[in-house]
């Protein structure tokens, strides 16, 4: 025989090397051709030959969207990765996202599994986490009823009242502008959700905060092996190494409180005829909206209301990183957009001046701008669009999951692939938005249609895609518009002056995570003139007397 006289050690080494070579060749080959059609996967960094590792060492720890954008320039609109056995496809262009997530939404509307959070911690009530199917469609129907354009307009008096109260708080404590914005965003959401006015040390707020912290910790990619090894969910809590089961039990108890306690309060108000106009009241009054079974409908209403209520508490950076998955129109998602607007005004003072000239010309100086003025304030509208484009609240959108094999532009995308829309890359595409790092609302002023070379409306990017588009987008956009218009009508946003006598412009420094917002920064928020102070105080006295 060929190996006669060879030592057993040498033989073992040779066989081992041969097997390793087979694994390597198979891995590299399957990377390119692993389907019956013989088509390649989309290009991307070469994964490790070590089983289950894939591209895990290529993945950035923070601000992933910057690295993904670099890969997009290197590899193209689609970039394929593999992490712990799971294929991920980064979508880097508006065209590819529209072609796949919109035009083919029938097969691109599922969500990744998230076993720890959904199954073990009881967060399956979250419509943002639900798999695409009958249950999701019923939940979605409730949100559409509560947040379609006409329904969203019905909440405008709540938004207007709370923002007028915010203006007076700016007069008293302008240095606390971020804290005041956060409180106002939360108050708006709670009033809209249940008609509930929060108080200091509020129990419902505490429940939501604790539940969110537990959920967010568990939702971090790679936090728990059970997300990758499903059978671990059957391991009992007492078993060595099963600490995750205790975490899941405690998180499940909080999730139950989140659903049951505020619902009980709101249901009592409704049954006694005391319920104020709110999302909860509107869906309670629409009997049979999502189910003919009263028991099932009550459960769906309870879960939808809990999700809306939970969004009030996104004021912690850790919580914010998952807020877009829960409810994109939630309190801290709106807060992040408003903070982006404040930062934009510090970087583009000429924009602020031009906007104030439009407000003075159209609205005058003896009242606040209202939603009735919106069509007459095109430059304010452009500022809202540029705020949504300049910095994405969710730079990587929310992951979708492909429900069946697909082919796009000659590339094979297998069933189960997690699709990640790189919304940062899309909104900073220089071919679509020249000089993308500059805050320049004029790019949208009298702009031609996209088909004629004009810029894409940032709403197309900011609020998600296809059948997973944000159900609260109209509410969120209304809140942002009113914040922008009333703030600029009443205040000047200006940088603080440093010890050297020069203005200190805060850097564009953002938190990392699924969602992102500016890190804390300082600025002056001062009334434009003495007349504004009197107008604000008179208006506050009026709304408080109602």
ABEGO torsion letter per residue (X at the ends): XAABGBBAAAAAAAAAAAAAAAAAAAAAAAAABABAAGBBBBBEBBBBABBGAEAAAABBABGAAAAAAAAAAAAEABBBBBBGGBBBBBBABAAAAAAAAAAAAAAAABBBAGAAAAAAAGAAABAAABBBEAAAAAAAAAAAAAABAAAAAAAAAAAAAAAAAAAAAAAABAAAAAAAAAAAAAAAAAAAAAGBBBBBGBAAAAAAAAAAAAAAAAABBGABAAAABAAAAABBAABBGAAAAAAAAAAAAAAAAAAAAAAAAAAAAAAAGABBBBAAAAAAABBGAABABAAAAAAAAAAAAAAAAAAAABABAAAAAAAAAABAABAAAAAAAAAAAAAAAAABAAAAAAAAAAAAAAAEAABBBBAAAAAABAAAAAAAAAAAAABBABAAEBBBBBABBBBBGGBBBBBGBBBBBBAAAAAABAAABBGAABBBAAAABGBBBAAAGBBBBAAAAAAEBEAABBAAAAAAAAAAAAAAAAAAAABBBBBBBBAAGBBBBBBBBBBBEABBBBBBBBBBBBBABAAAAAAAAAAAAAAAAX
